[in-house]
Amino acid sequence: MDARSTYFEHGTAAERWARARLFFDAKEYGPAVEILEGLAGEAPEQLAPRLLLARAYYHSARLARAEEELRAILERWPVEDYARLLLGRTLQRQGRTAEAAPHLRLAAAMAGEFPE
């Protein structure tokens, strides 16, 4: 095991979560992903690490991974409006505008944003 992977795996789940947040907030999405993948794998029933992982994938342009994680989140938590919004934006960024549209409309409706 190299020092880098040891650093990302070191500490309690709470310590690793705090470290991942620090990396994410510093826009260091690669290291955040490395930590969050472990956390999400250990506790797939927890939404927060999985959603932050999807966001880190999105911001690091790992769009296929972001889409995969967001679809898994929505399968488990279908009313998670932010995940729905981010899935729509992820699809848009991949040039899949028609596929993104229903997700974006649903996210807006779930957030109480209705067109006038």
C-alpha positions in Angstrom: 0.0 0.0 0.0 1.5 3.4 -0.9 1.5 6.4 1.3 -1.1 8.2 -0.9 -3.8 5.5 -0.6 -3.0 5.1 3.1 -3.7 8.8 3.6 -7.0 8.6 1.8 -8.1 5.5 3.8 -6.7 6.7 7.2 -9.0 7.6 10.0 -12.6 7.1 11.0 -15.4 7.6 8.6 -16.1 11.0 10.1 -12.5 12.1 9.7 -12.4 10.9 6.1 -15.7 12.7 5.4 -14.2 15.9 6.8 -11.1 15.4 4.7 -13.2 14.7 1.6 -15.2 17.9 2.2 -12.0 19.9 2.6 -10.7 18.6 -0.8 -14.0 19.2 -2.5 -14.3 22.7 -1.1 -10.8 23.4 -2.3 -11.9 22.2 -5.8 -9.4 19.3 -5.5 -11.9 16.8 -6.9 -9.5 13.9 -7.6 -8.5 13.4 -4.0 -12.1 14.0 -2.9 -13.2 11.2 -5.3 -10.6 8.8 -3.9 -11.8 9.3 -0.3 -15.5 9.4 -1.2 -15.4 6.2 -3.3 -14.3 4.4 -0.1 -16.9 6.0 2.1 -19.7 5.4 -0.4 -18.6 1.8 -0.7 -18.6 1.3 3.0 -22.0 2.9 3.6 -24.1 2.8 0.4 -27.2 3.5 2.5 -25.9 7.0 3.3 -26.9 9.7 0.8 -24.5 12.5 1.6 -21.2 10.7 0.6 -22.8 9.4 -2.5 -24.2 12.7 -3.6 -20.8 14.5 -2.9 -19.1 11.7 -4.9 -21.4 12.4 -7.8 -20.7 16.1 -7.6 -17.0 15.4 -7.5 -17.3 13.2 -10.6 -19.3 16.0 -12.3 -16.8 18.7 -11.5 -13.8 16.6 -12.5 -15.6 15.9 -15.9 -16.0 12.2 -15.1 -19.5 12.5 -16.6 -20.2 8.8 -17.2 -19.2 8.0 -13.5 -21.4 11.0 -12.3 -24.3 9.7 -14.4 -23.9 6.2 -13.0 -23.8 7.4 -9.4 -26.7 9.7 -9.8 -28.9 7.0 -11.4 -28.0 4.7 -8.4 -28.9 7.5 -6.0 -32.2 8.2 -7.7 -33.0 4.5 -7.8 -32.7 4.5 -4.0 -34.0 8.0 -3.3 -36.3 9.0 -6.2 -37.4 12.2 -4.6 -33.8 13.6 -4.2 -34.3 16.8 -6.3 -30.7 17.9 -6.3 -29.6 14.5 -7.7 -32.3 14.8 -10.3 -31.0 18.3 -11.2 -27.4 17.2 -11.4 -28.3 14.2 -13.5 -30.0 16.6 -16.0 -27.0 18.8 -16.0 -24.7 15.8 -16.4 -26.7 14.6 -19.4 -26.7 18.2 -20.9 -22.9 18.4 -20.6 -22.7 15.1 -22.5 -24.7 16.7 -25.3 -27.8 14.6 -24.4 -30.2 17.6 -24.1 -33.4 15.7 -25.0 -32.6 13.1 -22.4 -31.8 15.8 -19.8 -35.0 17.8 -20.2 -37.4 15.6 -18.3 -34.9 15.4 -15.4 -34.5 19.1 -15.3 -38.3 19.7 -15.4 -38.9 17.3 -12.6 -36.1 18.7 -10.5 -37.6 22.2 -11.0 -41.1 21.0 -10.1 -39.8 19.2 -7.0 -38.0 22.4 -5.9 -41.3 24.3 -6.4 -40.2 26.2 -9.5 -43.1 26.2 -11.9 -43.0 28.0 -15.3 -45.5 30.9 -15.5 
